[in-house]
Amino acid sequence: MEIETAMAKSSTSRTDLRNPANRYHIYTVGDFEKLAPDFDWNVYFSGIGIGHFDSLNVATPDYFKALDGC
């Protein structure tokens, strides 16, 4: 329950997500991996079968920062 509560607190509110500027954060894969370096993103991306990509939109970067601390 503690982990779920911490993750919920770091999520962007539904109201804030209504503004497109609050959902548009382009990261390179390398910069994205720095948000949560303890999570093995290469294994995850490979496991879900996603092809090669260089950048991605991270709608909620604070969520991934908090993920690394859980």
PDB file of N, CA, C and O in Angstrom:
ATOM      1  N   MET A   1       0.819  -1.185   0.000  1.00  0.00           N
ATOM      2  CA  MET A   1       0.000   0.000   0.000  1.00  0.00           C
ATOM      3  C   MET A   1       0.871   1.259   0.000  1.00  0.00           C
ATOM      4  O   MET A   1       0.519   2.255  -0.632  1.00  0.00           O
ATOM      5  N   GLU A   2       1.994   1.219   0.699  1.00  0.00           N
ATOM      6  CA  GLU A   2       2.886   2.378   0.740  1.00  0.00           C
ATOM      7  C   GLU A   2       3.406   2.740  -0.656  1.00  0.00           C
ATOM      8  O   GLU A   2       3.465   3.910  -1.035  1.00  0.00           O
ATOM      9  N   ILE A   3       3.777   1.706  -1.402  1.00  0.00           N
ATOM     10  CA  ILE A   3       4.294   1.948  -2.752  1.00  0.00           C
ATOM     11  C   ILE A   3       3.204   2.561  -3.630  1.00  0.00           C
ATOM     12  O   ILE A   3       3.455   3.526  -4.352  1.00  0.00           O
ATOM     13  N   GLU A   4       2.009   2.009  -3.569  1.00  0.00           N
ATOM     14  CA  GLU A   4       0.915   2.532  -4.383  1.00  0.00           C
ATOM     15  C   GLU A   4       0.577   3.969  -4.011  1.00  0.00           C
ATOM     16  O   GLU A   4       0.287   4.784  -4.887  1.00  0.00           O
ATOM     17  N   THR A   5       0.610   4.284  -2.732  1.00  0.00           N
ATOM     18  CA  THR A   5       0.335   5.645  -2.278  1.00  0.00           C
ATOM     19  C   THR A   5       1.406   6.608  -2.775  1.00  0.00           C
ATOM     20  O   THR A   5       1.090   7.708  -3.230  1.00  0.00           O
ATOM     21  N   ALA A   6       2.671   6.201  -2.690  1.00  0.00           N
ATOM     22  CA  ALA A   6       3.766   7.054  -3.163  1.00  0.00           C
ATOM     23  C   ALA A   6       3.650   7.306  -4.659  1.00  0.00           C
ATOM     24  O   ALA A   6       3.879   8.423  -5.123  1.00  0.00           O
ATOM     25  N   MET A   7       3.298   6.278  -5.407  1.00  0.00           N
ATOM     26  CA  MET A   7       3.163   6.432  -6.850  1.00  0.00           C
ATOM     27  C   MET A   7       1.972   7.344  -7.183  1.00  0.00           C
ATOM     28  O   MET A   7       2.060   8.169  -8.092  1.00  0.00           O
ATOM     29  N   ALA A   8       0.884   7.198  -6.466  1.00  0.00           N
ATOM     30  CA  ALA A   8      -0.290   8.039  -6.715  1.00  0.00           C
ATOM     31  C   ALA A   8       0.022   9.505  -6.426  1.00  0.00           C
ATOM     32  O   ALA A   8      -0.421  10.389  -7.160  1.00  0.00           O
ATOM     33  N   LYS A   9       0.769   9.763  -5.378  1.00  0.00           N
ATOM     34  CA  LYS A   9       1.117  11.144  -5.026  1.00  0.00           C
ATOM     35  C   LYS A   9       2.003  11.788  -6.088  1.00  0.00           C
ATOM     36  O   LYS A   9       1.971  13.007  -6.264  1.00  0.00           O
ATOM     37  N   SER A  10       2.782  10.997  -6.787  1.00  0.00           N
ATOM     38  CA  SER A  10       3.688  11.548  -7.798  1.00  0.00           C
ATOM     39  C   SER A  10       3.030  11.681  -9.170  1.00  0.00           C
ATOM     40  O   SER A  10       3.621  12.241 -10.093  1.00  0.00           O
ATOM     41  N   SER A  11       1.827  11.174  -9.301  1.00  0.00           N
ATOM     42  CA  SER A  11       1.122  11.248 -10.576  1.00  0.00           C
ATOM     43  C   SER A  11       0.600  12.661 -10.810  1.00  0.00           C
ATOM     44  O   SER A  11       0.277  13.383  -9.866  1.00  0.00           O
ATOM     45  N   THR A  12       0.523  13.038 -12.061  1.00  0.00           N
ATOM     46  CA  THR A  12      -0.043  14.323 -12.441  1.00  0.00           C
ATOM     47  C   THR A  12      -1.558  14.240 -12.309  1.00  0.00           C
ATOM     48  O   THR A  12      -2.169  13.253 -12.718  1.00  0.00           O
ATOM     49  N   SER A  13      -2.152  15.261 -11.744  1.00  0.00           N
ATOM     50  CA  SER A  13      -3.602  15.229 -11.530  1.00  0.00           C
ATOM     51  C   SER A  13      -4.345  15.218 -12.858  1.00  0.00           C
ATOM     52  O   SER A  13      -3.820  15.665 -13.877  1.00  0.00           O
ATOM     53  N   ARG A  14      -5.550  14.713 -12.839  1.00  0.00           N
ATOM     54  CA  ARG A  14      -6.372  14.668 -14.046  1.00  0.00           C
ATOM     55  C   ARG A  14      -6.648  16.076 -14.566  1.00  0.00           C
ATOM     56  O   ARG A  14      -6.730  16.298 -15.774  1.00  0.00           O
ATOM     57  N   THR A  15      -6.789  17.011 -13.648  1.00  0.00           N
ATOM     58  CA  THR A  15      -7.028  18.398 -14.047  1.00  0.00           C
ATOM     59  C   THR A  15      -5.818  18.950 -14.783  1.00  0.00           C
ATOM     60  O   THR A  15      -5.965  19.574 -15.833  1.00  0.00           O
ATOM     61  N   ASP A  16      -4.623  18.728 -14.245  1.00  0.00           N
ATOM     62  CA  ASP A  16      -3.405  19.218 -14.897  1.00  0.00           C
ATOM     63  C   ASP A  16      -3.171  18.555 -16.244  1.00  0.00           C
ATOM     64  O   ASP A  16      -2.612  19.170 -17.152  1.00  0.00           O
ATOM     65  N   LEU A  17      -3.595  17.307 -16.380  1.00  0.00           N
ATOM     66  CA  LEU A  17      -3.407  16.596 -17.648  1.00  0.00           C
ATOM     67  C   LEU A  17      -4.313  17.131 -18.761  1.00  0.00           C
ATOM     68  O   LEU A  17      -4.110  16.804 -19.930  1.00  0.00           O
ATOM     69  N   ARG A  18      -5.295  17.938 -18.415  1.00  0.00           N
ATOM     70  CA  ARG A  18      -6.159  18.527 -19.440  1.00  0.00           C
ATOM     71  C   ARG A  18      -5.394  19.506 -20.324  1.00  0.00           C
ATOM     72  O   ARG A  18      -5.753  19.721 -21.482  1.00  0.00           O
ATOM     73  N   ASN A  19      -4.351  20.090 -19.777  1.00  0.00           N
ATOM     74  CA  ASN A  19      -3.528  21.034 -20.525  1.00  0.00           C
ATOM     75  C   ASN A  19      -2.481  20.235 -21.301  1.00  0.00           C
ATOM     76  O   ASN A  19      -1.632  19.590 -20.687  1.00  0.00           O
ATOM     77  N   PRO A  20      -2.520  20.261 -22.626  1.00  0.00           N
ATOM     78  CA  PRO A  20      -1.566  19.479 -23.423  1.00  0.00           C
ATOM     79  C   PRO A  20      -0.103  19.758 -23.091  1.00  0.00           C
ATOM     80  O   PRO A  20       0.734  18.860 -23.189  1.00  0.00           O
ATOM     81  N   ALA A  21       0.210  20.969 -22.708  1.00  0.00           N
ATOM     82  CA  ALA A  21       1.603  21.301 -22.369  1.00  0.00           C
ATOM     83  C   ALA A  21       2.096  20.508 -21.167  1.00  0.00           C
ATOM     84  O   ALA A  21       3.298  20.293 -21.017  1.00  0.00           O
ATOM     85  N   ASN A  22       1.183  20.075 -20.318  1.00  0.00           N
ATOM     86  CA  ASN A  22       1.559  19.280 -19.141  1.00  0.00           C
ATOM     87  C   ASN A  22       1.749  17.803 -19.464  1.00  0.00           C
ATOM     88  O   ASN A  22       2.148  17.024 -18.598  1.00  0.00           O
ATOM     89  N   ARG A  23       1.466  17.412 -20.704  1.00  0.00           N
ATOM     90  CA  ARG A  23       1.598  16.008 -21.116  1.00  0.00           C
ATOM     91  C   ARG A  23       2.656  15.810 -22.183  1.00  0.00           C
ATOM     92  O   ARG A  23       2.861  14.690 -22.649  1.00  0.00           O
ATOM     93  N   TYR A  24       3.325  16.867 -22.572  1.00  0.00           N
ATOM     94  CA  TYR A  24       4.240  16.788 -23.702  1.00  0.00           C
ATOM     95  C   TYR A  24       5.670  17.030 -23.232  1.00  0.00           C
ATOM     96  O   TYR A  24       6.107  18.172 -23.089  1.00  0.00           O
ATOM     97  N   HIS A  25       6.388  15.941 -22.996  1.00  0.00           N
ATOM     98  CA  HIS A  25       7.771  16.000 -22.534  1.00  0.00           C
ATOM     99  C   HIS A  25       8.575  14.991 -23.363  1.00  0.00           C
ATOM    100  O   HIS A  25       8.570  13.793 -23.081  1.00  0.00           O
ATOM    101  N   ILE A  26       9.262  15.497 -24.389  1.00  0.00           N
ATOM    102  CA  ILE A  26      10.031  14.620 -25.264  1.00  0.00           C
ATOM    103  C   ILE A  26      11.395  14.346 -24.633  1.00  0.00           C
ATOM    104  O   ILE A  26      12.130  15.270 -24.286  1.00  0.00           O
ATOM    105  N   TYR A  27      11.712  13.076 -24.493  1.00  0.00           N
ATOM    106  CA  TYR A  27      12.980  12.625 -23.931  1.00  0.00           C
ATOM    107  C   TYR A  27      13.671  11.713 -24.930  1.00  0.00           C
ATOM    108  O   TYR A  27      13.015  10.979 -25.669  1.00  0.00           O
ATOM    109  N   THR A  28      14.984  11.762 -24.949  1.00  0.00           N
ATOM    110  CA  THR A  28      15.713  10.714 -25.652  1.00  0.00           C
ATOM    111  C   THR A  28      15.609   9.477 -24.775  1.00  0.00           C
ATOM    112  O   THR A  28      15.291   9.579 -23.590  1.00  0.00           O
ATOM    113  N   VAL A  29      15.869   8.333 -25.337  1.00  0.00           N
ATOM    114  CA  VAL A  29      15.813   7.102 -24.550  1.00  0.00           C
ATOM    115  C   VAL A  29      16.809   7.189 -23.387  1.00  0.00           C
ATOM    116  O   VAL A  29      16.492   6.790 -22.267  1.00  0.00           O
ATOM    117  N   GLY A  30      18.003   7.709 -23.653  1.00  0.00           N
ATOM    118  CA  GLY A  30      19.019   7.838 -22.601  1.00  0.00           C
ATOM    119  C   GLY A  30      18.569   8.740 -21.473  1.00  0.00           C
ATOM    120  O   GLY A  30      18.772   8.418 -20.303  1.00  0.00           O
ATOM    121  N   ASP A  31      17.960   9.869 -21.809  1.00  0.00           N
ATOM    122  CA  ASP A  31      17.470  10.772 -20.767  1.00  0.00           C
ATOM    123  C   ASP A  31      16.297  10.162 -20.009  1.00  0.00           C
ATOM    124  O   ASP A  31      16.171  10.348 -18.799  1.00  0.00           O
ATOM    125  N   PHE A  32      15.444   9.437 -20.716  1.00  0.00           N
ATOM    126  CA  PHE A  32      14.334   8.762 -20.045  1.00  0.00           C
ATOM    127  C   PHE A  32      14.858   7.741 -19.033  1.00  0.00           C
ATOM    128  O   PHE A  32      14.352   7.657 -17.913  1.00  0.00           O
ATOM    129  N   GLU A  33      15.860   6.976 -19.424  1.00  0.00           N
ATOM    130  CA  GLU A  33      16.415   5.965 -18.521  1.00  0.00           C
ATOM    131  C   GLU A  33      16.988   6.594 -17.260  1.00  0.00           C
ATOM    132  O   GLU A  33      17.035   5.943 -16.216  1.00  0.00           O
ATOM    133  N   LYS A  34      17.425   7.851 -17.337  1.00  0.00           N
ATOM    134  CA  LYS A  34      17.963   8.550 -16.162  1.00  0.00           C
ATOM    135  C   LYS A  34      16.875   8.903 -15.153  1.00  0.00           C
ATOM    136  O   LYS A  34      17.173   9.125 -13.979  1.00  0.00           O
ATOM    137  N   LEU A  35      15.617   8.957 -15.591  1.00  0.00           N
ATOM    138  CA  LEU A  35      14.530   9.234 -14.659  1.00  0.00           C
ATOM    139  C   LEU A  35      14.376   8.118 -13.634  1.00  0.00           C
ATOM    140  O   LEU A  35      14.073   8.375 -12.469  1.00  0.00           O
ATOM    141  N   ALA A  36      14.583   6.897 -14.063  1.00  0.00           N
ATOM    142  CA  ALA A  36      14.453   5.725 -13.189  1.00  0.00           C
ATOM    143  C   ALA A  36      15.572   4.745 -13.532  1.00  0.00           C
ATOM    144  O   ALA A  36      15.319   3.695 -14.122  1.00  0.00           O
ATOM    145  N   PRO A  37      16.808   5.087 -13.163  1.00  0.00           N
ATOM    146  CA  PRO A  37      17.942   4.259 -13.582  1.00  0.00           C
ATOM    147  C   PRO A  37      17.978   2.864 -12.958  1.00  0.00           C
ATOM    148  O   PRO A  37      18.672   1.982 -13.466  1.00  0.00           O
ATOM    149  N   ASP A  38      17.250   2.653 -11.879  1.00  0.00           N
ATOM    150  CA  ASP A  38      17.262   1.335 -11.249  1.00  0.00           C
ATOM    151  C   ASP A  38      16.328   0.341 -11.925  1.00  0.00           C
ATOM    152  O   ASP A  38      16.351  -0.848 -11.608  1.00  0.00           O
ATOM    153  N   PHE A  39      15.509   0.819 -12.854  1.00  0.00           N
ATOM    154  CA  PHE A  39      14.613  -0.052 -13.607  1.00  0.00           C
ATOM    155  C   PHE A  39      15.297  -0.394 -14.921  1.00  0.00           C
ATOM    156  O   PHE A  39      15.814   0.493 -15.600  1.00  0.00           O
ATOM    157  N   ASP A  40      15.304  -1.651 -15.281  1.00  0.00           N
ATOM    158  CA  ASP A  40      15.969  -2.074 -16.513  1.00  0.00           C
ATOM    159  C   ASP A  40      15.034  -1.880 -17.706  1.00  0.00           C
ATOM    160  O   ASP A  40      14.281  -2.780 -18.079  1.00  0.00           O
ATOM    161  N   TRP A  41      15.098  -0.691 -18.292  1.00  0.00           N
ATOM    162  CA  TRP A  41      14.214  -0.337 -19.390  1.00  0.00           C
ATOM    163  C   TRP A  41      14.481  -1.166 -20.631  1.00  0.00           C
ATOM    164  O   TRP A  41      13.553  -1.459 -21.385  1.00  0.00           O
ATOM    165  N   ASN A  42      15.728  -1.551 -20.861  1.00  0.00           N
ATOM    166  CA  ASN A  42      16.033  -2.373 -22.040  1.00  0.00           C
ATOM    167  C   ASN A  42      15.296  -3.707 -21.980  1.00  0.00           C
ATOM    168  O   ASN A  42      14.749  -4.164 -22.984  1.00  0.00           O
ATOM    169  N   VAL A  43      15.282  -4.325 -20.814  1.00  0.00           N
ATOM    170  CA  VAL A  43      14.568  -5.594 -20.644  1.00  0.00           C
ATOM    171  C   VAL A  43      13.070  -5.378 -20.839  1.00  0.00           C
ATOM    172  O   VAL A  43      12.397  -6.177 -21.491  1.00  0.00           O
ATOM    173  N   TYR A  44      12.560  -4.295 -20.270  1.00  0.00           N
ATOM    174  CA  TYR A  44      11.132  -4.002 -20.406  1.00  0.00           C
ATOM    175  C   TYR A  44      10.740  -3.781 -21.873  1.00  0.00           C
ATOM    176  O   TYR A  44       9.801  -4.402 -22.369  1.00  0.00           O
ATOM    177  N   PHE A  45      11.461  -2.900 -22.554  1.00  0.00           N
ATOM    178  CA  PHE A  45      11.132  -2.605 -23.950  1.00  0.00           C
ATOM    179  C   PHE A  45      11.255  -3.858 -24.822  1.00  0.00           C
ATOM    180  O   PHE A  45      10.432  -4.084 -25.709  1.00  0.00           O
ATOM    181  N   SER A  46      12.264  -4.652 -24.570  1.00  0.00           N
ATOM    182  CA  SER A  46      12.428  -5.895 -25.316  1.00  0.00           C
ATOM    183  C   SER A  46      11.272  -6.852 -25.026  1.00  0.00           C
ATOM    184  O   SER A  46      10.746  -7.502 -25.929  1.00  0.00           O
ATOM    185  N   GLY A  47      10.887  -6.927 -23.754  1.00  0.00           N
ATOM    186  CA  GLY A  47       9.819  -7.836 -23.339  1.00  0.00           C
ATOM    187  C   GLY A  47       8.468  -7.510 -23.936  1.00  0.00           C
ATOM    188  O   GLY A  47       7.663  -8.407 -24.189  1.00  0.00           O
ATOM    189  N   ILE A  48       8.212  -6.230 -24.163  1.00  0.00           N
ATOM    190  CA  ILE A  48       6.925  -5.870 -24.753  1.00  0.00           C
ATOM    191  C   ILE A  48       6.971  -5.866 -26.276  1.00  0.00           C
ATOM    192  O   ILE A  48       5.966  -5.608 -26.938  1.00  0.00           O
ATOM    193  N   GLY A  49       8.151  -6.155 -26.823  1.00  0.00           N
ATOM    194  CA  GLY A  49       8.290  -6.318 -28.260  1.00  0.00           C
ATOM    195  C   GLY A  49       8.287  -5.024 -29.057  1.00  0.00           C
ATOM    196  O   GLY A  49       7.929  -5.017 -30.235  1.00  0.00           O
ATOM    197  N   ILE A  50       8.674  -3.956 -28.433  1.00  0.00           N
ATOM    198  CA  ILE A  50       8.705  -2.670 -29.143  1.00  0.00           C
ATOM    199  C   ILE A  50       9.974  -2.590 -29.983  1.00  0.00           C
ATOM    200  O   ILE A  50      11.032  -3.066 -29.571  1.00  0.00           O
ATOM    201  N   GLY A  51       9.865  -1.999 -31.133  1.00  0.00           N
ATOM    202  CA  GLY A  51      11.016  -1.843 -32.009  1.00  0.00           C
ATOM    203  C   GLY A  51      11.916  -0.708 -31.552  1.00  0.00           C
ATOM    204  O   GLY A  51      11.677  -0.082 -30.520  1.00  0.00           O
ATOM    205  N   HIS A  52      12.935  -0.460 -32.323  1.00  0.00           N
ATOM    206  CA  HIS A  52      13.906   0.589 -31.991  1.00  0.00           C
ATOM    207  C   HIS A  52      13.259   1.976 -32.077  1.00  0.00           C
ATOM    208  O   HIS A  52      12.471   2.245 -32.983  1.00  0.00           O
ATOM    209  N   PHE A  53      13.592   2.829 -31.149  1.00  0.00           N
ATOM    210  CA  PHE A  53      13.164   4.224 -31.174  1.00  0.00           C
ATOM    211  C   PHE A  53      14.215   5.052 -30.449  1.00  0.00           C
ATOM    212  O   PHE A  53      14.926   4.546 -29.580  1.00  0.00           O
ATOM    213  N   ASP A  54      14.308   6.324 -30.809  1.00  0.00           N
ATOM    214  CA  ASP A  54      15.317   7.214 -30.239  1.00  0.00           C
ATOM    215  C   ASP A  54      14.756   8.181 -29.211  1.00  0.00           C
ATOM    216  O   ASP A  54      15.483   8.648 -28.334  1.00  0.00           O
ATOM    217  N   SER A  55      13.466   8.485 -29.314  1.00  0.00           N
ATOM    218  CA  SER A  55      12.861   9.425 -28.382  1.00  0.00           C
ATOM    219  C   SER A  55      11.431   8.992 -28.078  1.00  0.00           C
ATOM    220  O   SER A  55      10.843   8.184 -28.796  1.00  0.00           O
ATOM    221  N   LEU A  56      10.891   9.544 -27.007  1.00  0.00           N
ATOM    222  CA  LEU A  56       9.534   9.220 -26.619  1.00  0.00           C
ATOM    223  C   LEU A  56       8.936  10.369 -25.832  1.00  0.00           C
ATOM    224  O   LEU A  56       9.663  11.182 -25.262  1.00  0.00           O
ATOM    225  N   ASN A  57       7.621  10.438 -25.800  1.00  0.00           N
ATOM    226  CA  ASN A  57       6.921  11.433 -25.012  1.00  0.00           C
ATOM    227  C   ASN A  57       6.629  10.825 -23.644  1.00  0.00           C
ATOM    228  O   ASN A  57       5.934   9.815 -23.533  1.00  0.00           O
ATOM    229  N   VAL A  58       7.163  11.451 -22.617  1.00  0.00           N
ATOM    230  CA  VAL A  58       6.950  10.987 -21.247  1.00  0.00           C
ATOM    231  C   VAL A  58       5.924  11.932 -20.625  1.00  0.00           C
ATOM    232  O   VAL A  58       6.279  13.005 -20.138  1.00  0.00           O
ATOM    233  N   ALA A  59       4.679  11.539 -20.641  1.00  0.00           N
ATOM    234  CA  ALA A  59       3.607  12.427 -20.192  1.00  0.00           C
ATOM    235  C   ALA A  59       3.747  12.804 -18.719  1.00  0.00           C
ATOM    236  O   ALA A  59       3.373  13.909 -18.329  1.00  0.00           O
ATOM    237  N   THR A  60       4.274  11.911 -17.908  1.00  0.00           N
ATOM    238  CA  THR A  60       4.357  12.166 -16.465  1.00  0.00           C
ATOM    239  C   THR A  60       5.759  11.837 -15.931  1.00  0.00           C
ATOM    240  O   THR A  60       5.935  10.813 -15.271  1.00  0.00           O
ATOM    241  N   PRO A  61       6.749  12.682 -16.203  1.00  0.00           N
ATOM    242  CA  PRO A  61       8.122  12.379 -15.772  1.00  0.00           C
ATOM    243  C   PRO A  61       8.270  12.249 -14.266  1.00  0.00           C
ATOM    244  O   PRO A  61       9.093  11.460 -13.802  1.00  0.00           O
ATOM    245  N   ASP A  62       7.497  13.002 -13.487  1.00  0.00           N
ATOM    246  CA  ASP A  62       7.619  12.896 -12.031  1.00  0.00           C
ATOM    247  C   ASP A  62       7.219  11.511 -11.529  1.00  0.00           C
ATOM    248  O   ASP A  62       7.745  11.036 -10.522  1.00  0.00           O
ATOM    249  N   TYR A  63       6.304  10.875 -12.220  1.00  0.00           N
ATOM    250  CA  TYR A  63       5.903   9.512 -11.871  1.00  0.00           C
ATOM    251  C   TYR A  63       7.096   8.557 -11.982  1.00  0.00           C
ATOM    252  O   TYR A  63       7.313   7.719 -11.107  1.00  0.00           O
ATOM    253  N   PHE A  64       7.858   8.691 -13.060  1.00  0.00           N
ATOM    254  CA  PHE A  64       8.985   7.794 -13.266  1.00  0.00           C
ATOM    255  C   PHE A  64      10.136   8.094 -12.299  1.00  0.00           C
ATOM    256  O   PHE A  64      10.869   7.189 -11.903  1.00  0.00           O
ATOM    257  N   LYS A  65      10.288   9.354 -11.925  1.00  0.00           N
ATOM    258  CA  LYS A  65      11.276   9.697 -10.900  1.00  0.00           C
ATOM    259  C   LYS A  65      10.907   9.035  -9.579  1.00  0.00           C
ATOM    260  O   LYS A  65      11.771   8.501  -8.884  1.00  0.00           O
ATOM    261  N   ALA A  66       9.626   9.071  -9.234  1.00  0.00           N
ATOM    262  CA  ALA A  66       9.168   8.443  -8.004  1.00  0.00           C
ATOM    263  C   ALA A  66       9.283   6.928  -8.072  1.00  0.00           C
ATOM    264  O   ALA A  66       9.574   6.280  -7.067  1.00  0.00           O
ATOM    265  N   LEU A  67       9.057   6.365  -9.249  1.00  0.00           N
ATOM    266  CA  LEU A  67       9.185   4.924  -9.436  1.00  0.00           C
ATOM    267  C   LEU A  67      10.569   4.449  -9.018  1.00  0.00           C
ATOM    268  O   LEU A  67      10.719   3.385  -8.417  1.00  0.00           O
ATOM    269  N   ASP A  68      11.561   5.240  -9.339  1.00  0.00           N
ATOM    270  CA  ASP A  68      12.928   4.854  -9.012  1.00  0.00           C
ATOM    271  C   ASP A  68      13.155   4.817  -7.501  1.00  0.00           C
ATOM    272  O   ASP A  68      14.022   4.081  -7.029  1.00  0.00           O
ATOM    273  N   GLY A  69      12.398   5.592  -6.742  1.00  0.00           N
ATOM    274  CA  GLY A  69      12.584   5.635  -5.299  1.00  0.00           C
ATOM    275  C   GLY A  69      11.798   4.580  -4.542  1.00  0.00           C
ATOM    276  O   GLY A  69      11.965   4.443  -3.330  1.00  0.00           O
ATOM    277  N   CYS A  70      10.946   3.833  -5.229  1.00  0.00           N
ATOM    278  CA  CYS A  70      10.111   2.823  -4.534  1.00  0.00           C
ATOM    279  C   CYS A  70      10.810   1.487  -4.444  1.00  0.00           C
ATOM    280  O   CYS A  70      10.255   0.535  -3.896  1.00  0.00           O
TER     281      CYS A  70
END
